[in-house]
């Protein structure tokens, strides 16, 4: 398990979610044979057997989905645009983006060392921010002054919290992703897949995003 995964596992989630990722999902992704490395074919039956130790706490698919959603919230897993935590993911493939990333590890090496408090002048490292966006599936790899300001203001209220620069950036990206999965904040925003984004001049859209735009706008 690499340092990116370990950092993500320290973020807020249940111990069930941590165990599911570290002991069940990650090993399967690293040893994938029938699908691409970093991908896992889900089996609710196997997951329930894993999570139910002395007590049978998990008996329904939606309970499994709630744990999987925790992992999605911190960027450890990513589901496809045609998948949803509101529907069954049984026998479907999900992705573990941090498990196969080598490029970002080189850039982020010095970002894992020092633990610091949030401050009003904090800004995410540009390269690190863009690559984490790519990993966790944030389409619009940019942020507004409002998004940054609200994030800094929130964490200034917790002066006892200290994280590495990588962790602060990771948490910021995940915060942006969650915001954009909710309702749009203005009429100009367009929904692509699970996310609402604001079209901006100069925004680069790759082929995958173009396909999503066509798919969700009803174009042929």
Legacy VTK file of the C-alpha trace (Angstrom):
# vtk DataFile Version 3.0
C-alpha trace
ASCII
DATASET POLYDATA
POINTS 220 float
0.000 0.000 0.000
1.445 3.388 -0.991
1.604 6.654 0.971
-1.374 8.128 -0.889
-3.622 5.316 0.271
-2.302 5.524 3.837
-2.976 9.275 3.942
-6.525 8.743 2.670
-7.165 6.038 5.268
-6.426 8.588 7.998
-9.317 10.778 6.881
-12.744 10.620 8.495
-14.451 7.257 7.936
-15.646 4.214 9.872
-13.334 1.371 10.820
-15.505 -0.886 8.654
-14.593 1.267 5.650
-10.882 1.241 6.525
-10.846 -2.532 6.949
-12.817 -3.110 3.753
-10.318 -1.097 1.751
-7.042 -2.144 3.387
-7.724 -5.841 3.843
-10.294 -6.691 1.170
-10.338 -4.260 -1.771
-6.697 -3.187 -2.074
-5.234 -6.707 -2.228
-7.801 -7.689 -4.866
-6.976 -4.608 -6.947
-3.252 -5.309 -6.797
-3.774 -8.941 -7.810
-6.414 -8.336 -10.456
-6.359 -10.937 -13.231
-9.670 -10.739 -15.086
-9.825 -6.914 -15.171
-7.427 -4.002 -15.261
-5.069 -3.507 -12.342
-6.570 -1.147 -9.811
-10.082 -2.483 -10.453
-12.229 -4.805 -8.346
-15.299 -6.859 -9.260
-17.659 -6.454 -6.310
-19.414 -9.350 -4.637
-21.886 -8.299 -1.958
-21.902 -11.830 -0.573
-18.127 -11.870 -0.080
-18.097 -8.326 1.327
-20.823 -9.156 3.846
-18.926 -12.243 4.938
-15.843 -10.104 5.430
-17.588 -7.305 7.358
-19.713 -9.610 9.515
-17.365 -10.941 12.175
-19.028 -11.883 15.456
-22.217 -9.986 14.676
-24.243 -10.029 11.463
-24.366 -6.255 10.995
-24.435 -6.199 7.183
-27.335 -7.984 5.511
-28.458 -5.564 2.775
-26.826 -4.216 -0.351
-27.534 -0.619 0.659
-25.535 -1.183 3.851
-22.572 -2.278 1.764
-23.065 0.746 -0.481
-22.952 3.078 2.519
-19.481 1.776 3.411
-18.341 1.995 -0.208
-19.601 5.578 -0.359
-17.380 6.442 2.608
-14.400 5.250 0.586
-15.567 7.269 -2.412
-15.835 10.374 -0.230
-12.113 10.242 0.566
-11.038 9.319 -2.954
-10.061 5.709 -2.284
-12.553 4.272 -4.767
-14.265 5.684 -7.839
-17.407 4.409 -9.510
-18.327 4.867 -13.159
-20.552 7.618 -14.512
-23.279 5.048 -15.201
-23.110 3.667 -11.656
-24.727 4.985 -8.484
-24.611 4.247 -4.768
-28.407 4.419 -4.869
-28.457 1.272 -7.012
-26.865 -2.136 -6.663
-23.164 -2.393 -7.451
-23.128 -6.143 -7.003
-21.123 -7.925 -9.738
-19.935 -4.548 -11.062
-16.369 -3.259 -11.382
-15.155 -0.268 -9.365
-11.771 1.459 -9.485
-9.143 2.171 -6.823
-7.344 5.188 -8.355
-4.759 5.744 -5.616
-3.583 2.132 -5.726
-2.084 2.428 -9.207
-0.720 5.966 -9.132
3.065 6.242 -9.376
3.432 9.643 -11.032
1.893 11.596 -8.175
4.083 9.861 -5.596
7.202 11.449 -7.071
5.679 14.927 -7.015
4.182 14.534 -3.556
7.182 13.041 -1.735
8.110 16.260 0.097
4.438 17.037 0.694
4.105 14.166 3.177
6.758 15.291 5.646
5.663 18.269 7.770
2.356 18.552 9.614
1.029 22.119 9.651
-2.067 24.013 10.733
-4.383 25.707 8.273
-3.640 29.403 7.686
-5.283 32.204 5.701
-2.546 32.241 3.060
-2.719 28.502 2.301
-2.945 27.558 -1.355
-2.814 24.051 -2.896
0.246 23.110 -4.915
-0.900 23.457 -8.534
0.599 20.209 -9.882
-0.510 18.214 -6.863
-4.014 19.660 -7.006
-4.429 18.815 -10.694
-3.185 15.260 -10.314
-5.394 14.510 -7.311
-8.348 15.897 -9.302
-7.447 13.475 -12.082
-7.183 10.559 -9.664
-10.495 11.039 -7.870
-12.468 12.081 -10.951
-12.955 15.835 -10.541
-13.809 16.982 -14.081
-13.163 20.732 -13.839
-9.581 20.867 -12.533
-9.816 24.334 -11.088
-11.421 26.068 -8.130
-13.166 29.320 -7.371
-12.316 31.905 -4.728
-15.512 30.888 -2.914
-14.516 27.214 -2.814
-11.054 28.046 -1.481
-12.288 30.670 0.963
-14.976 28.457 2.486
-12.502 25.586 2.848
-9.896 27.741 4.611
-12.519 29.417 6.816
-13.891 26.045 7.914
-10.510 24.623 8.934
-9.396 27.827 10.647
-12.119 26.951 13.118
-10.138 23.839 14.092
-6.685 25.206 15.023
-5.797 21.949 16.758
-5.909 20.037 13.447
-2.604 19.496 11.663
-2.089 17.727 8.339
0.619 17.439 5.711
0.415 19.654 2.626
-0.625 16.612 0.611
-3.458 15.869 3.056
-4.684 19.486 3.033
-4.746 19.409 -0.778
-6.413 16.008 -0.860
-9.126 17.147 1.549
-9.662 20.294 -0.528
-10.119 18.307 -3.746
-12.555 15.919 -2.070
-14.484 18.861 -0.636
-14.777 20.327 -4.143
-15.927 16.982 -5.542
-18.659 16.660 -2.915
-19.847 20.238 -3.512
-20.116 19.629 -7.240
-22.105 16.437 -6.775
-24.831 18.410 -5.003
-27.291 20.830 -6.576
-25.891 23.623 -8.806
-25.202 26.951 -7.115
-26.074 29.030 -10.198
-28.037 28.772 -13.450
-24.913 28.727 -15.615
-23.724 25.390 -14.297
-23.977 22.247 -16.401
-24.132 18.704 -15.096
-21.585 16.257 -16.499
-21.884 12.745 -15.093
-22.328 13.155 -11.316
-20.893 16.685 -11.135
-22.121 20.234 -11.678
-19.504 22.490 -13.277
-19.376 26.093 -14.440
-18.228 26.428 -18.084
-15.219 28.733 -18.269
-13.270 30.189 -21.153
-10.115 28.225 -21.682
-11.296 25.132 -19.804
-9.668 22.129 -21.421
-12.040 19.247 -22.033
-10.528 15.928 -23.036
-12.179 13.299 -25.236
-13.698 11.437 -22.276
-15.381 14.582 -20.991
-16.634 15.426 -24.493
-18.228 11.982 -24.685
-19.880 12.559 -21.321
-21.210 15.942 -22.462
-22.725 14.329 -25.555
-24.134 11.418 -23.563
-25.828 13.520 -20.894
-27.002 16.272 -23.221
-28.781 13.788 -25.489
-26.567 14.400 -28.515
-25.823 11.579 -30.927
LINES 1 221
220 0 1 2 3 4 5 6 7 8 9 10 11 12 13 14 15 16 17 18 19 20 21 22 23 24 25 26 27 28 29 30 31 32 33 34 35 36 37 38 39 40 41 42 43 44 45 46 47 48 49 50 51 52 53 54 55 56 57 58 59 60 61 62 63 64 65 66 67 68 69 70 71 72 73 74 75 76 77 78 79 80 81 82 83 84 85 86 87 88 89 90 91 92 93 94 95 96 97 98 99 100 101 102 103 104 105 106 107 108 109 110 111 112 113 114 115 116 117 118 119 120 121 122 123 124 125 126 127 128 129 130 131 132 133 134 135 136 137 138 139 140 141 142 143 144 145 146 147 148 149 150 151 152 153 154 155 156 157 158 159 160 161 162 163 164 165 166 167 168 169 170 171 172 173 174 175 176 177 178 179 180 181 182 183 184 185 186 187 188 189 190 191 192 193 194 195 196 197 198 199 200 201 202 203 204 205 206 207 208 209 210 211 212 213 214 215 216 217 218 219
